[in-house]
Amino acid sequence: MRAKALPFLILFLSITHCISHAAELNGPSKQSETISFETAGGLRQGFPEGFVFGTATSAYQVEGMADKDGRGPSIWDAFVKIPGIVANNATGEVSVDQYHRYK
């Protein structure tokens, strides 16, 4: 069994070696080391260094409109109706109104 696997191992190691040294053969990269995407006119200056921006969404935030046109309430529709669970007792009934805006 080992004798049959040896040619494949040698082939794998040879390909790995070639790929790892391909950059040396092609010379230095013409791309700059850093890429800047600052398009907001310096809006990031007000945030501390190392601050990481992020976004997220969920079906509950987008869908809204439980009990409309056959859509039943989800587990979250029931959960957020418990007083004190969500700040200001907010629900997702209005959300981003994707239910009516989707074409």
C-alpha positions in Angstrom: 0.0 0.0 0.0 2.8 2.4 0.9 4.6 1.7 -2.4 1.4 2.8 -4.3 1.0 6.0 -2.3 4.7 7.1 -2.8 4.3 8.4 -6.4 1.3 10.5 -5.4 3.1 11.8 -2.4 6.1 12.8 -4.5 3.8 14.5 -7.1 2.0 16.4 -4.3 5.2 17.6 -2.8 6.6 18.6 -6.2 3.5 20.6 -7.0 3.4 22.3 -3.6 7.1 23.2 -4.0 6.5 24.7 -7.4 3.6 26.8 -6.2 5.3 28.0 -3.1 8.3 29.3 -5.2 6.3 30.7 -8.1 6.4 34.2 -6.7 10.2 34.1 -6.6 10.4 33.2 -10.3 7.9 35.9 -11.4 9.8 38.7 -9.7 8.5 41.3 -7.3 4.7 42.0 -7.3 3.6 45.2 -9.0 0.8 45.7 -6.5 1.3 48.1 -3.7 1.5 46.5 -0.2 -1.5 48.5 1.1 -4.8 49.2 -0.6 -6.9 52.1 0.6 -10.6 52.2 0.2 -11.3 55.5 2.0 -14.0 57.1 -0.1 -16.0 58.9 2.7 -13.8 61.9 2.9 -12.1 61.1 6.2 -15.1 59.9 8.2 -13.0 57.3 10.0 -10.8 59.9 11.6 -13.3 60.3 14.5 -13.0 56.6 15.5 -10.2 55.2 17.6 -7.3 53.4 15.8 -8.1 49.8 15.2 -11.9 50.3 15.3 -13.5 47.6 13.1 -16.8 48.4 11.4 -19.3 45.7 10.8 -22.8 45.1 9.5 -25.4 42.4 9.9 -29.0 41.6 9.2 -31.4 38.8 9.8 -34.6 37.6 8.2 -36.6 38.9 11.2 -35.3 42.4 10.7 -36.0 42.4 7.0 -39.3 40.6 6.7 -41.6 42.1 9.3 -45.4 41.9 8.8 -46.2 38.7 10.7 -49.8 37.5 10.1 -50.0 39.1 6.6 -50.9 37.2 3.4 -50.4 33.8 5.0 -47.1 34.5 6.8 -47.4 33.3 10.3 -45.5 34.5 13.3 -42.0 33.3 13.8 -40.3 32.4 17.1 -39.0 35.9 17.3 -42.4 37.5 16.7 -43.6 35.7 19.9 -40.3 36.3 21.8 -40.2 40.1 21.4 -43.8 40.5 22.6 -42.6 39.5 26.1 -42.5 42.8 28.1 -39.0 43.9 28.9 -37.1 41.6 26.6 -36.3 44.2 24.0 -35.5 47.9 24.6 -38.6 50.1 24.4 -40.6 46.9 23.8 -39.9 47.3 20.1 -40.9 44.6 17.6 -40.0 43.8 14.0 -43.5 44.6 12.7 -42.3 47.7 10.9 -38.7 46.8 10.3 -37.4 47.8 6.9 -40.7 46.9 5.3 -39.2 44.5 2.8 -42.6 42.7 2.8 -44.2 45.6 0.8 -41.1 46.9 -1.0 -40.0 43.7 -2.7 -41.0 43.6 -6.4 
